[in-house]
Amino acid sequence: MAKGDYLGEFEQLVILALLRLGDESYGMTVRRELERTAGRKVTIGSVYGTLERLEKKGLVSSWHGDPDPVRGGRARRYFQVEAEGELALAHAREMMNRMWKGVKLARGT
Amino acid sequence: MVPPRLADWFFTRLAPRQIRDDVLGDLHEELRRFTVAEMGPRRARLWYWHQIGSALIQYRLRPRRAARARRTHTRGRRQNWSTRMNSILQDVGYSLRVFRKAPGFSLIAVATLAMGIGANTAIFSVVNAVLLSPLPFDHPDELVVVGGQLPGIGSQDITASGPEYRDYIEQATSLSGLAATWNIDANITNGERPERWEVVLTSWNLFSMLRASPELGRDFKPEDAGGDIGYVAIISHAAWQRLFSGDSAVIGMSLRLDDDPITVVGVMPEGFVHPGESAARPVEAWVPIDLSPGTRFDNRNGRPLTLIGRRQKGFSLAQSQAEFWTIATNLEKEYPASYPADSGWTITVVPLLERVVGDVRTTLLVLFGSVGFVLLIACTNVANLILTRGAARRRELAIRSALGGGRGRIMRQLLIECLTLALVGGAVGLVVAAFGTSFLRNLASADFPRIETASIDGAVLLFTLAGSLVATVVAGLIPAWQLSNPKSQHLLNEGSRGSSAARGRTRDGLVVAQISISLVLLVSAGLLVKSFARLLAVDPGFDAERVLTMQTWLPWPNNPQIGRFFEPAQRIVLFDRVLDQMEALPEVARAGLVSDLPLRELNGAPFAIDGKDIGTAAAPTTAEFRIVSPNYFDVMGIPLVRGRGFETNDDRDNPPAVIISQAMADRYFTGEDPVGVRLRIGGSRAPWRDIIGIVGNVRHQALDVQPRETMYASYRQGVGLGMTFVLKTVAVPEAATQQATGALQAVDPELPAFAVSSMDHVVNETVAQRRLLMTLLSFFAVLALVLAAIGVYGVIGYAVKQRNREIGIRMALGADNRALLGMVLREGIALGSIGVVLGLVAATGLTRFLASMLFEVGSLDPVIFGGVGAVSIGVAALATFLPARRATRVDPVLTMKAE
């Protein structure tokens, strides 16, 4: 794996959110999931910025649903994690695990 | 809750297409389904804006940086236009962050620039309205005024006579039309109260030549001007509204003008302004006059007519002027008696705009120049601020440079920071200018041409923008060049505490420039203030205190014989009675009368002295001539120098008497006693009068013009139609206005009282323009001095901070406070002195532009130059003193430890 292909922390969080949300993964739910579960203040702009980047790398894909009046007649853009994405996420976790091995924090936690 | 429309509008315009609907859809859905319920509508709205704003930053600013980094990587430094634009946007964003980090700096810089740009914009709005904007006529650049010049006898820009008008029309091919006008005023007695109207007598073709037409009724026709003065009139929109309540049946109605019935044939549209008309004296009516041979205008040497013409297409102003020179030469040959060779007769063709604007041009240009200097100083201050900030930012700049930011790139960043400051300063400056413009409109006197149209319009906005750009370059270029210099960053990076010598010199240079510029302004203001004081100190020859002046005019119908005041005796009786009525008022101590009020009207009359050979029949000598009441000299405080004043019995039953002024006695009676000598006012048929006395000189023309020889006669021996009452009042003059008007109209209810004002006001009006220039220039000069003082304070303060360590060591080595104070003070005073010397040199070159506006003060007045120089050094010393005192409070131990 090339150096540039490691996932950043926020990218990992976004992919995890997609996996948790499953069929209900679109911009708004991802944003809310990140706020609720990860406890991070996130703007819709940065969610899309990351999702688009991941899509360009081929890690996620997206498609449009039906138009919805509550959205001003606009369609939802659903996202799903591709196999490449799951792989990259697994790599990231593995890397962290390797690094954590043998580490004991002196002050507990 | 409906999502904020404006936010959506911004987003749809600025966000990239591919995510626009997705993001908006998500935001709408979340807002409607959750956010409003969770936060309430107000916070939800804020949340929405925050989401939109950060998404825009995300998509419009950040990716560019990444994209640019990639491109620079792969394609070297070549950039296309849009990348460059994006990186500029990025610089703007960066600038805003920089300013947020240094709010004090940004606030001062913006405020300084706002003052500079605002003052410039305000003055420009006036320059634009008065000098630049075209006159409100079709193709106004074609309009000209054709005037005569008689330099040989000291008459410039004179008007024309009826025969001249006819000759010009016949001979000039370069004009497509030429109209003759004569502004008079007349009594209008239609309404409840008599009014005095400004009326333009005109050739029938005025409106067609101007290409204006009435909104109601018709234009004049050639046959309207039958007789001497026509019997039809076109009235102004305002007069129509006031006198006829805007009734459209006005056409065909009758206007009673000097007791003559005149038929209204038209109404000019609202906003039509007669050429040269001032807001103080609006033109109310136009009446056609007959200028053909045999009419009252048939005297070649009587020149009441202002000629306004339109240049034929294809003829330049120069060609037109050349043609009129030829016409002048022809006329000179044809009528040698009217145009004697030594009079130097010639005809000039001047653009109408130039004539309308008149002498305020110089005033405005001087103001515009000075306010430009203020902006220059403001920019210099900001340049200094940026340099000071630059020192604090040296690490950041060094990092940028180390990361490969080229000098050009860093300069661009700094210039964009400056541009951002200047644009914000310009925007705030517009607010300053809006106030400034209305302030200027109020400050200017009512006869200041065209100033009432001054406002913040498109041209003024463009000017503000241009001002901001100029400020960017002036304030930003030097600091950007200095700060982006890799060498100086290198030096700084070594952690050396010594100040960079080069930068120090730049800052010193800027401060010196500020001081010298502000000195030029101060000297100019000083010269104006001194001449204004001199002017006010001039003895006008009369005492204006508690004097109310009020003009009236007796009607003079076209057929004078049917008039109520045709016989001189009728007029004398009338004024006798009015004066009696006025003197009986408790508010009035004494009531007098004069035909032409000093400083308001001039009236030169030819005269001859018995037994003296002065002047010729063709070119008689003239002197000012006034008809007065016997107590006029007493009311006005004009002293009797010799002989006696007029008595009540100096009337038509007794020999005609005349009183002359001291100046006249001095000039024509050197070493003799004029009293008893006979003098004749007017032509050879006029009666001889005995000189009975000599009175003091009065400045009739202006405070800054030497008094002219003057002759006075008593109204009881003959009086004209227009007279001004001068009333010595018991209390404030204006308080007696109503009673005085009442006294006049009690005698004749159809006589108008107009031009009512205190004599003090009359005097003040004559110096209004000087006062305006002096006030504004002084304001700008003080502003400049304050800005320069801030500049000195900043530079010295910074230098002290830089040298804290050195000062600490000196103190540790035993230097006492006074020595340290002296050391820093010397530095400030040295800068101040260099600035003062340079400024004085510049001022000697520049103040000559003021020379025409100075009175009894030379443009190199040593007192003003010396005084201003001393004040400037003093202010520089004061601005140095504050930081210097701080230097003495340095704690040596602390500063050494800080290393």
Chai-1 contact restraints between the chains, C-beta under 6 A:
chainA,res_idxA,chainB,res_idxB,connection_type,confidence,min_distance_angstrom,max_distance_angstrom,comment,restraint_id
A,G27,B,D22,contact,1.0,0.0,6.0,A-B,restraint_1
A,G27,B,D26,contact,1.0,0.0,6.0,A-B,restraint_2
A,M28,B,D26,contact,1.0,0.0,6.0,A-B,restraint_3
A,M28,B,E29,contact,1.0,0.0,6.0,A-B,restraint_4
A,M28,B,E30,contact,1.0,0.0,6.0,A-B,restraint_5
A,T43,B,Q51,contact,1.0,0.0,6.0,A-B,restraint_6
A,T43,B,S54,contact,1.0,0.0,6.0,A-B,restraint_7
A,I44,B,V23,contact,1.0,0.0,6.0,A-B,restraint_8
A,I44,B,D26,contact,1.0,0.0,6.0,A-B,restraint_9
A,I44,B,L27,contact,1.0,0.0,6.0,A-B,restraint_10
A,I44,B,Q51,contact,1.0,0.0,6.0,A-B,restraint_11
A,I44,B,A55,contact,1.0,0.0,6.0,A-B,restraint_12
A,G45,B,S54,contact,1.0,0.0,6.0,A-B,restraint_13
A,G45,B,A55,contact,1.0,0.0,6.0,A-B,restraint_14
A,G45,B,Q58,contact,1.0,0.0,6.0,A-B,restraint_15
A,S46,B,Q58,contact,1.0,0.0,6.0,A-B,restraint_16
A,Y48,B,I19,contact,1.0,0.0,6.0,A-B,restraint_17
A,Y48,B,V23,contact,1.0,0.0,6.0,A-B,restraint_18
A,G49,B,Q58,contact,1.0,0.0,6.0,A-B,restraint_19
A,V70,B,E29,contact,1.0,0.0,6.0,A-B,restraint_20
A,V70,B,R32,contact,1.0,0.0,6.0,A-B,restraint_21
A,R71,B,G25,contact,1.0,0.0,6.0,A-B,restraint_22
A,R71,B,H28,contact,1.0,0.0,6.0,A-B,restraint_23
A,R71,B,E29,contact,1.0,0.0,6.0,A-B,restraint_24
A,G72,B,H28,contact,1.0,0.0,6.0,A-B,restraint_25
A,R74,B,D21,contact,1.0,0.0,6.0,A-B,restraint_26
A,R74,B,G25,contact,1.0,0.0,6.0,A-B,restraint_27
A,R77,B,D22,contact,1.0,0.0,6.0,A-B,restraint_28
